[in-house]
Amino acid sequence: MDWLEKATKVMMLVVGCSGLLVIYFGFLYLIFSGNNTAIIPWYILLSPWVCIYFGLRKRTQLEIMQWFINKFTRK
């Protein structure tokens, strides 16, 4: 079962990175060509980051969560 988890994480990283390239380059193309980008929902721009996050190791995920907690809480 360990190989299945590793294969899934690698697949999530590949899908996330390729989605990041496709979605953001398409978004930038629409902006610079003068087309309306209002039709693109905000969550589509975030979805590749979710794939990348879940493709990372558990320790890295926890470090990212701790970074967000430290970033957005008052000290």
Secondary structure, DSSP 8 states (H G I E B T S, - for coil): -HHHHHHHHHHHHHHHHHHHHHHHHHHHHHHHHT---TTS-HHHHHHHHHHHHHHS-HHHHHHHHHHHHHHHS--
